[in-house]
Amino acid sequence: MLNKLGQLWRVFATGLCFTVFGIGGILLSLIVFPLQRLFISNVDHQKRVARQTVHYSFKFFISLMAFTNIFKFKLEQVSPLAQCKGQLILANHPSLIDVVVLISIIPNTDCVVKAHLFSNPFLRGVVSGTGYISNAQPDGLIEDCDKSLRAGNNLIVFPEGTRTKPGSHFAFQRGAANIALRCQASIKAVSIEVTPSALTKHKPWYKVPKTRPSFVVKELTLAPQPPIFDIKTASKKARHLNNELESFFRNTVN
């Protein structure tokens, strides 16, 4: 009976938290970011302040989810990531809130986001105001990523490209390896484990597990790093690096 009541509470609390998230996105887009642009004339400075604002907003959102007992977050092992600068953060992608958790941990973050988010009514103002990188223009993607990394931002990329179904094998797209190789970026690998699984792909948000899930984030050591390359060997080396990263995650993430 107590487990059933707890499950019903988490359904309600999850809906409440996502409502807060949506309202927060609208307030940032319509009030906070326009005010920041009004008082900050430098565009790069505007984006830095907007990213800091999103960092603290996501930190509040994660605290709210913990307070309402939706998840038990275990993030202590990745607290050093808050000191990273100019790193490519690669992570597996088991749940809907993975990027929210990572941005709540790492203040100066940039992201490669799906193009459709720029038309999402709740998020388009956020992704535009922060200057997050759209994957809509593949030709300019590497240049934008390189510029962001050289500016000292940490770039979050999920090599799978989408959330992984529970129990399925990792299947990495080559985009993350191409970014790492062509930008000669230092890679930080991060493991995300959600047990029991929650907020997964093709599963509605209100289908919560019977027990409160643990959301554990860990930094993985000895991740493969991009080799030196030239234009003639870039494609081959990107393919090889992608295979190395995929194998590394398969062998280290539970």
N, C-alpha and C positions, 0 to 999 in steps of 0.2 A: 504493500500500500504506500509506504514512504517513498519507494523508488518511483512509483507511478506519479505521485504528487510532485516529486522532484523533476520528473520528465516533463510534466505539464507546465511547471514553473519555467523550465528552460525554454520551452516553446514560446511562452509569453515574453520572457526576458530577451530572447533572440529577436523577436519581432520589434520589441521596444528599442533595442540597441540599433537595429538597422534603420528604424525610423529616425532615431537621433542622428545616425550617420548621414542619412539623406538630407535632413534639415540642416545639419552642419555644413554639408557640401554647398547647399543653396546659399547659406549665410556667408560662407567664405567667398563665393562667386559674386554675390550681389552687393555685399557691404564691405567685408574685410579687405579683399584684394583691391577693389576700386579706391578705398581710402589709402591703402599703401601706395598705389600708383600716384595718388594726388600729392602725397608728401615726399615721395622718393622719385627723383627725376631720372637717375641712371637705371637703364633697363636691366643690366646684369645684377645690380644691387636689388632691384625689385624682385627678381627671380630668387635670389638667395634668401631674402626675407620671407617670400612666399613659401619656399621649401621649409624654412624653419617653422613657419606657422603650421604647415601640414604635419611636420614632425610632432609638434606638441599636441595638435588636434588628434592625431592617431594614437599618441601616448595616452591621452584622455580616454579615447574609445576603447583601447585595450584594458585600461584600468576599470572602465565601466563593465566590460564583459567579465573581468575577473571578480569584481564586486558583486555582480548579479549571479555568480556561480555558473556561468555558461561554460567557461573553460577554466582549467587550472594551468596557468602559464608558468613554464620553467625556462627563464631566459638568462639566468645568471652566467652561464658558460659563454655567452656571446657579448657580454658587456664590453670587452676590449674592442669590439667592432666600432664602438662609438668614437674611437680615436683614429680610425682609418682615414686615409686621404688619397684620392686618386686610384682607388682599387675597383676592380671588376668583381662584384659579388654575384656568384652563381649559386643557385639553390634549387632543390627539387620543389615540386608544387602540388602538395596533396589537398590543399583547402582554399576556400574562397578568400580568406583573410591573410594569406601568406605575405603579400606585399605590404599590407597595413602593419603587420607585426614587425617586419624588417625595417620599415621607415620609422616606426616608433622607437627602434633601438638605435638607428644610425641617423644622426642629425643632417649631415650634408649629403643627401642622396638625390640622384637623378634616376630615371627609369625609362626603359623602352616599353611603350604602352601600345595596345592595339588601337588601330585607327578609329574604330567605332566608339571608343570612349570620348572622343572629341565631339560626338553628337549626343552623348548621354546627358539628359537634363540635370542630373544630380552631380555629375563629375566633370563635364566639359569645361566649366569655369576653373576648376581646380587644376586639371592637366594643362590647360592653356596658360593659366596664371603662373604656374611653376616652371613652365618651359620644358616639361617632360617631352621626351623624344617619341614621335610617332613612327610606327613601322610602315606607314603608308607609302613612303618614298624610299625604297631600298637603295637607290643610287646615292642619296645623300646621308643615309643612315650611319655609315662608318665614319664619315667626316664629322657628323654631329656628335657621335659617341667619343671620338678622339678629342674633339674640342672640349667636351664636358670633363673628360678624365684629366686632361692637361690643366683645366681650371681648378682641379683639386676635388671635384665631386666624386662620390662613390656611385658607381652605376650598377643598379640591380637588374639582372636578367635571369629569366627562368628558361634554361636550355630546352625543356620539353615543349615550350610554347603554349601549353595549356595545362589545366589540372590533370593529374594522373588518376585514373580509376584505381580504387583500392585493389591490391593484389596483382596489378599489371606490372610488366617490366618497364624500366626506363627506356624511352626512345627519344633521343636528343635530336633536335633539328640543328642544322649546321650554323645558324646565325650567331650563337654565342661564341663558338670557336672562331668564326670569321672576325668578330669584333675583337676578341682577345689577341688573335694573331696580327691583324692589320693595324691595330692600335698599340701592339706590344704592351698590353696591359697586364699588370700583376693580378693574379687570380686569388680570390678568397672563396673557398668552397664552404657552403653552409648546408647542414642537414635539418630538415623540418619533419618532425614526427607527430602525428595526431592519433592518439589511442584512447578509446575506439574512434574510428574515422568519423568525421563530421564536416559539414559544408563541402562535400565532395561534388565532383562533376555529375550532372544528370540526376541529382538528388535535391529535392526542394529543401529550402532552409528550415522548414518546420518539421522535417523528419530527423529529429534529434535522437541520439543514442539513449539507451536506458540508463546509463551511468554517465557522470560528468567526464568529458574527455580531458586528457592531458595534452597540452600543446608544448612540445619540447623543441628548442632550437639549439643547435650545437655548431661550433666551427670545426671543420674537418682539416686535419693537417696533411701535409705532403701532397697537395693537389697538383695535378699536371700544370705546367706553365708553358706559355707559347714559345716556340723556338724562333730563332732568327730566320728570316725568309727573304726571297726576292720574288718579283712578279711572276716569273716562270714557274716557280714551285708553290705559289701561294695556295692554289686550289687543293693540291695534293696534301700539303701540310695542314691545311684547315680540316680536311677530311680525317687525317690521322689524329689531330688533336681532339676532334669531336669524338672519335672512337675511344681515345684514352679517357676523356672526361666521362663519357657514358659508362665505361667499364669501372672507373674509379667510384662513381656514385653507386653503381650496382653492388659493389663490394663493400661499401662503407656505410650506406644508409640502410637501416633495418626495414 
